[in-house]
């Protein structure tokens, strides 16, 4: 069940609501939908799905499915809403026009845009390439590749961030540019490389880490076993590192919801304008509040990863440098220029489709693909769980 009681304010708001829209629905675990269904049945005293209220689920099943830690292909597919009892009551409405590619496009480019849009759809449904029904090896067209050179990584950076040292002060420069990669490890490598070359003085912020009082009370040995140095060294997805290095003008991404009403949500991109000792001033460069300046404080963050044997909290600014971001984090973003760096292949359904479909034109994306020996190649692995589409 959700934490909504039939007589509280949220329940009253739901009773006045005519339509509920749930965006990026395919990314959510089916248990989330089922919990809301049970809760709304209780609130409205009605056994119809969602208490008889109208729900609209938005999303694309070609994109990333629910994340199941250490989950197998079967676990991920079973977590999809298409495998929930709710799905039998849903009516599927299909969108037919790729708005990201067509809005603002020249009429002379319509044929090329349609061909690229169709290629993306076939790509997302696993209809391109030879292989089994899960993983296929695809030969990427030459015009989408970074050419093999002495330093292909620098070529990719120059494509995404041309004339960086001359244009970085332009507030719109970073708004629709990013390098994408499958793993946090590779993203951090790119961010550190670009931060080193970025002009200006570095400012270092160190976090304060401590074991939560509840865990300390249960087991005093934890405090001795997990010293501050051990906690400082932990690098966890969704949590800023202990050592956060920033410069004025650098793009960053918010890692937590701070003020949703004013656009400060998890995934919002900002540009650093001033660095103070206890607070950071930044300008929003993505979403519906572009141009708004805001202050970001340190907050206490607790990792949600259940694989961590202790519960601890890290007090740090909830941001990460984001010259580059993971493919999963990019879902929902629209970019004019994107570089896809595949030092390692994608590992889950929809990742490659998400990365390639972030751009507004075919000319806005380039791929740098490395084989297991670190050499540039044109062959890429695409992962598609085709059984997800069978119930749509």
C-alpha positions as CSV (number, residue, x, y, z in Angstrom):
1,X,0.0,0.0,0.0
2,X,1.0,3.7,-0.4
3,X,1.3,5.9,2.6
4,X,-2.0,7.6,1.9
5,X,-4.8,7.4,4.4
6,X,-8.4,7.7,3.2
7,X,-9.0,10.8,5.4
8,X,-5.7,12.8,4.8
9,X,-5.0,15.8,2.5
10,X,-3.5,13.7,-0.3
11,X,-6.6,11.5,-0.4
12,X,-8.8,14.7,-0.6
13,X,-6.6,15.9,-3.5
14,X,-7.1,12.6,-5.3
15,X,-10.8,12.8,-4.9
16,X,-10.8,16.2,-6.7
17,X,-8.5,14.9,-9.5
18,X,-10.0,14.1,-12.9
19,X,-6.9,12.7,-14.5
20,X,-3.6,11.3,-13.3
21,X,-0.6,11.1,-15.7
22,X,2.3,8.8,-14.8
23,X,5.2,9.6,-17.1
24,X,8.1,7.1,-17.9
25,X,5.8,4.3,-16.7
26,X,7.8,1.4,-18.3
27,X,10.8,2.3,-16.0
28,X,8.7,1.6,-12.9
29,X,8.3,-1.7,-11.2
30,X,4.9,-3.2,-11.5
31,X,4.6,-3.4,-7.7
32,X,4.5,0.5,-7.6
33,X,1.4,0.5,-9.9
34,X,-0.2,-2.3,-7.9
35,X,0.4,-0.5,-4.6
36,X,-1.3,2.6,-5.9
37,X,-4.2,0.5,-7.3
38,X,-4.8,-1.0,-3.9
39,X,-4.6,2.4,-2.1
40,X,-7.0,4.1,-4.5
41,X,-9.5,1.2,-4.2
42,X,-9.4,1.8,-0.5
43,X,-9.7,5.6,-0.8
44,X,-12.6,5.5,-3.3
45,X,-14.3,2.4,-1.8
46,X,-14.5,1.0,-5.3
47,X,-13.2,-2.3,-6.6
48,X,-12.6,-0.9,-10.1
49,X,-8.9,-0.5,-11.2
50,X,-7.4,2.6,-9.5
51,X,-10.8,3.1,-7.7
52,X,-12.4,4.0,-11.1
53,X,-10.2,7.0,-11.7
54,X,-8.7,7.7,-15.1
55,X,-4.9,7.0,-15.4
56,X,-2.7,7.8,-18.3
57,X,0.7,5.9,-18.5
58,X,3.2,7.5,-20.8
59,X,6.4,5.9,-22.0
60,X,8.2,3.7,-24.5
61,X,8.9,0.0,-23.9
62,X,11.9,0.3,-26.3
63,X,13.5,2.3,-23.5
64,X,15.0,1.1,-20.3
65,X,12.9,-1.2,-18.2
66,X,12.7,-1.3,-14.4
67,X,16.1,-1.6,-12.7
68,X,16.3,-4.8,-10.7
69,X,19.7,-5.0,-8.8
70,X,21.5,-8.2,-9.9
71,X,18.4,-9.2,-11.7
72,X,18.3,-11.6,-14.6
73,X,16.5,-11.1,-17.9
74,X,13.5,-12.9,-16.5
75,X,13.5,-10.8,-13.3
76,X,13.5,-7.5,-15.3
77,X,10.8,-8.6,-17.7
78,X,8.6,-9.9,-14.9
79,X,8.9,-6.5,-13.2
80,X,7.3,-4.7,-16.2
81,X,3.8,-3.4,-16.0
82,X,2.9,-5.6,-18.9
83,X,3.2,-8.6,-16.6
84,X,0.9,-7.0,-14.0
85,X,-2.8,-7.8,-13.5
86,X,-3.4,-4.1,-14.2
87,X,-2.3,-4.4,-17.8
88,X,-5.5,-6.3,-18.9
89,X,-7.5,-3.2,-18.0
90,X,-5.3,-0.8,-20.0
91,X,-6.1,0.5,-23.5
92,X,-3.0,1.0,-25.6
93,X,-2.8,4.3,-27.6
94,X,0.2,4.4,-30.0
95,X,2.0,7.6,-30.9
96,X,3.2,7.8,-34.5
97,X,5.3,10.9,-34.9
98,X,8.8,11.5,-33.6
99,X,8.4,15.0,-32.3
100,X,12.0,15.4,-31.1
101,X,13.2,14.9,-34.7
102,X,10.5,16.7,-36.6
103,X,9.8,19.9,-34.6
104,X,11.7,22.7,-36.3
105,X,13.1,20.5,-39.1
106,X,13.4,21.8,-42.7
107,X,10.9,20.3,-45.1
108,X,13.8,19.3,-47.4
109,X,15.1,17.0,-44.7
110,X,11.8,15.1,-44.1
111,X,12.8,11.9,-46.0
112,X,16.2,11.7,-44.2
113,X,14.4,12.3,-40.8
114,X,11.8,9.6,-41.5
115,X,14.5,7.1,-42.5
116,X,16.5,7.9,-39.3
117,X,13.3,7.7,-37.2
118,X,12.3,4.3,-38.7
119,X,15.9,3.0,-38.1
120,X,15.7,4.0,-34.5
121,X,12.4,2.1,-34.1
122,X,13.8,-1.0,-35.7
123,X,16.9,-0.6,-33.5
124,X,14.8,-0.4,-30.4
125,X,12.7,-3.5,-31.3
126,X,15.8,-5.6,-32.1
127,X,15.0,-5.9,-35.8
128,X,18.5,-5.0,-37.0
129,X,21.5,-7.3,-36.8
130,X,22.2,-11.0,-36.6
131,X,22.0,-12.9,-33.3
132,X,19.7,-14.5,-30.8
133,X,16.5,-12.9,-29.5
134,X,18.3,-11.0,-26.7
135,X,21.7,-9.7,-27.9
136,X,22.5,-8.8,-31.5
137,X,25.7,-7.4,-33.0
138,X,25.1,-4.4,-35.3
139,X,27.4,-2.6,-37.7
140,X,26.9,1.1,-37.1
141,X,26.7,3.3,-40.3
142,X,30.0,5.1,-40.9
143,X,28.4,8.6,-40.8
144,X,27.5,8.1,-37.1
145,X,31.0,7.0,-36.0
146,X,34.0,9.0,-34.7
147,X,36.7,8.3,-37.2
148,X,39.7,6.2,-36.2
149,X,42.6,8.6,-35.3
150,X,45.5,9.0,-32.9
151,X,43.2,10.4,-30.2
152,X,39.6,9.4,-30.9
153,X,38.5,10.4,-27.3
154,X,39.6,14.0,-28.0
155,X,37.7,13.9,-31.3
156,X,34.5,12.9,-29.5
157,X,35.0,15.7,-26.9
158,X,35.5,18.2,-29.7
159,X,32.4,17.0,-31.5
160,X,30.2,17.4,-28.3
161,X,32.0,20.5,-26.9
162,X,33.5,22.4,-29.8
163,X,35.5,25.5,-28.9
164,X,35.0,24.7,-25.2
165,X,37.5,27.2,-23.8
166,X,36.1,30.1,-25.9
167,X,32.3,29.4,-25.4
168,X,32.0,27.9,-21.9
169,X,30.8,31.3,-20.4
170,X,27.8,31.2,-22.7
171,X,24.9,30.2,-20.4
172,X,23.2,28.1,-23.2
173,X,26.4,26.3,-24.3
174,X,25.9,23.2,-22.0
175,X,22.1,23.2,-22.1
176,X,21.7,20.5,-24.8
177,X,25.1,18.8,-24.9
178,X,26.4,15.7,-23.2
179,X,28.6,12.6,-23.5
180,X,26.8,9.4,-22.6
181,X,28.2,6.1,-21.4
182,X,26.7,2.9,-19.9
183,X,28.6,2.9,-16.5
184,X,29.3,5.3,-13.7
185,X,33.0,4.4,-13.9
186,X,33.4,5.6,-17.5
187,X,31.3,8.7,-16.9
188,X,33.5,9.7,-14.0
189,X,36.6,9.1,-16.1
190,X,35.3,11.5,-18.8
191,X,34.2,14.1,-16.3
192,X,37.6,14.2,-14.6
193,X,39.3,14.5,-18.0
194,X,37.1,17.5,-19.0
195,X,37.3,19.1,-15.5
196,X,41.1,19.1,-15.6
197,X,41.1,20.9,-19.0
198,X,38.4,23.4,-17.8
199,X,39.7,26.9,-17.0
200,X,39.5,28.3,-13.5
201,X,40.4,27.4,-9.9
202,X,39.3,24.2,-8.4
203,X,37.3,24.2,-5.2
204,X,37.2,21.0,-3.1
205,X,34.3,20.0,-0.9
206,X,34.7,17.0,1.4
207,X,31.7,15.2,2.8
208,X,30.9,14.2,6.4
209,X,30.1,10.5,6.7
210,X,28.6,8.7,9.7
211,X,26.8,5.5,10.6
212,X,23.1,6.0,11.3
213,X,22.2,6.0,15.0
214,X,19.8,3.0,14.4
215,X,22.6,0.8,13.1
216,X,25.0,2.0,15.8
217,X,22.7,1.1,18.5
218,X,22.1,-2.4,17.1
219,X,25.8,-3.3,16.7
220,X,28.6,-1.2,18.2
221,X,31.1,-3.2,16.2
222,X,30.0,-1.4,13.1
223,X,31.5,1.8,14.3
224,X,34.9,0.2,14.7
225,X,34.7,-1.9,11.5
226,X,33.5,1.0,9.3
227,X,35.8,3.8,10.2
228,X,35.3,7.3,8.6
229,X,38.1,6.5,6.1
230,X,36.2,3.4,5.0
231,X,32.9,5.4,4.6
232,X,34.8,8.2,2.8
233,X,36.1,5.7,0.2
234,X,32.6,4.3,-0.7
235,X,31.5,5.3,-4.2
236,X,27.8,4.5,-4.7
237,X,25.5,5.2,-7.6
238,X,23.1,8.1,-6.8
239,X,25.3,9.4,-4.1
240,X,28.0,12.2,-4.6
241,X,31.5,11.2,-3.9
242,X,33.3,12.1,-0.6
243,X,35.6,14.4,-2.5
244,X,33.7,16.8,-4.8
245,X,35.8,19.0,-7.0
246,X,34.1,21.9,-8.8
247,X,34.9,25.0,-10.9
248,X,32.8,28.1,-11.8
249,X,31.0,27.5,-15.1
250,X,31.0,23.7,-14.9
251,X,27.8,21.8,-15.7
252,X,26.4,19.6,-12.8
253,X,23.4,17.4,-12.3
254,X,21.2,17.3,-9.3
255,X,21.0,13.9,-7.5
256,X,17.9,14.5,-5.3
257,X,14.6,16.3,-5.4
258,X,15.1,19.5,-3.4
259,X,12.3,21.8,-4.6
260,X,10.2,20.2,-7.3
261,X,7.9,23.2,-7.7
262,X,10.8,25.4,-8.8
263,X,12.4,22.7,-11.0
264,X,15.0,21.4,-8.6
265,X,14.4,17.7,-9.2
266,X,16.6,14.6,-9.5
267,X,18.2,14.8,-13.0
268,X,18.0,18.6,-13.4
269,X,21.1,20.0,-15.0
270,X,22.6,23.3,-13.8
271,X,25.7,25.4,-14.4
272,X,27.8,26.6,-11.5
273,X,27.8,30.4,-11.1
274,X,29.5,30.9,-7.7
275,X,31.2,28.6,-5.2
276,X,30.9,29.5,-1.5
277,X,32.0,27.7,1.6
278,X,28.6,26.4,2.7
279,X,26.4,26.8,-0.4
280,X,26.7,26.7,-4.2
281,X,25.0,29.1,-6.5
282,X,23.9,27.6,-9.9
283,X,21.7,28.4,-12.9
284,X,19.2,25.8,-14.2
285,X,19.9,24.8,-17.8
286,X,17.3,22.0,-18.3
287,X,13.6,21.5,-17.8
288,X,10.9,24.2,-17.5
289,X,12.8,26.6,-15.3
290,X,15.8,27.4,-17.5
291,X,17.7,30.5,-16.5
292,X,16.5,30.5,-12.8
293,X,19.4,31.0,-10.3
294,X,19.2,29.0,-7.1
295,X,21.3,28.1,-4.1
296,X,22.2,24.4,-3.4
297,X,22.9,23.5,0.3
298,X,24.6,20.5,1.7
299,X,22.1,17.8,2.7
300,X,22.3,14.4,4.4
301,X,21.9,11.5,1.9
302,X,21.4,7.9,2.7
303,X,22.1,5.3,0.0
304,X,19.1,3.1,-1.0
305,X,21.2,0.2,-2.2
306,X,20.2,-2.8,0.0
307,X,23.5,-4.6,-0.8
308,X,25.4,-2.2,1.5
309,X,25.7,-4.1,4.9
310,X,25.3,-0.9,7.0
311,X,23.1,2.2,7.0
312,X,25.1,5.3,6.8
313,X,24.6,8.9,5.8
314,X,26.7,11.3,3.8
315,X,26.4,15.1,4.2
316,X,27.4,16.6,0.9
317,X,26.1,18.8,-1.9
318,X,23.7,16.6,-3.9
319,X,25.3,17.2,-7.3
320,X,27.8,15.6,-9.7
321,X,29.8,17.1,-12.5
322,X,27.9,16.2,-15.8
323,X,30.0,16.8,-18.9
324,X,29.1,13.2,-19.2
325,X,26.2,11.1,-17.7
326,X,25.0,7.6,-17.7
327,X,22.6,6.4,-20.4
328,X,20.0,5.6,-17.7
329,X,20.3,9.1,-16.3
330,X,19.8,10.7,-19.8
331,X,16.4,9.2,-20.3
332,X,13.9,12.0,-20.6
333,X,16.6,14.5,-21.8
334,X,16.5,16.2,-25.2
335,X,19.9,17.0,-26.6
336,X,21.1,18.8,-29.7
337,X,24.5,17.2,-29.6
338,X,25.3,13.8,-27.9
339,X,28.4,11.7,-28.0
340,X,28.1,8.0,-27.1
341,X,31.3,6.5,-25.6
342,X,31.2,2.7,-25.5
343,X,34.4,1.7,-23.8
344,X,32.3,-1.2,-22.6
345,X,29.2,-2.5,-24.3
346,X,25.6,-1.8,-23.1
347,X,24.3,-4.4,-20.7
348,X,20.5,-4.0,-20.5
349,X,17.4,-3.7,-22.6
350,X,16.9,-0.3,-24.3
351,X,20.1,1.4,-23.3
352,X,21.4,1.8,-26.8
353,X,18.0,3.0,-28.1
354,X,17.8,5.6,-25.4
355,X,21.3,6.9,-26.1
356,X,20.7,7.2,-29.9
357,X,17.2,8.7,-29.5
358,X,18.1,11.7,-27.3
359,X,19.1,13.9,-30.2
360,X,17.0,16.2,-32.4
361,X,18.8,15.3,-35.6
362,X,20.9,12.5,-37.1
363,X,23.8,14.9,-37.4
364,X,23.7,15.5,-33.6
365,X,25.0,12.1,-32.5
366,X,28.4,10.3,-32.9
367,X,29.6,7.1,-31.4
368,X,33.0,6.0,-30.2
369,X,33.0,2.2,-29.9
370,X,36.0,0.3,-28.5
371,X,36.5,-3.5,-28.7
372,X,37.8,-5.6,-25.9
373,X,41.4,-4.7,-26.9
374,X,40.7,-1.0,-26.8
375,X,40.7,-0.5,-30.6
376,X,38.1,1.6,-32.4
377,X,35.4,-0.5,-34.1
378,X,32.1,-0.1,-35.9
379,X,30.4,-3.2,-34.4
380,X,28.2,-2.8,-31.4
381,X,26.1,-5.0,-29.2
382,X,22.4,-4.2,-28.8
383,X,20.3,-5.8,-26.0
384,X,16.5,-6.1,-26.6
385,X,14.1,-8.3,-24.5
386,X,11.5,-8.8,-27.3
387,X,9.1,-10.6,-25.0
388,X,8.2,-7.2,-23.5
389,X,6.5,-6.2,-26.7
390,X,4.3,-9.3,-26.9
391,X,1.6,-7.9,-24.6
392,X,1.4,-4.4,-26.3
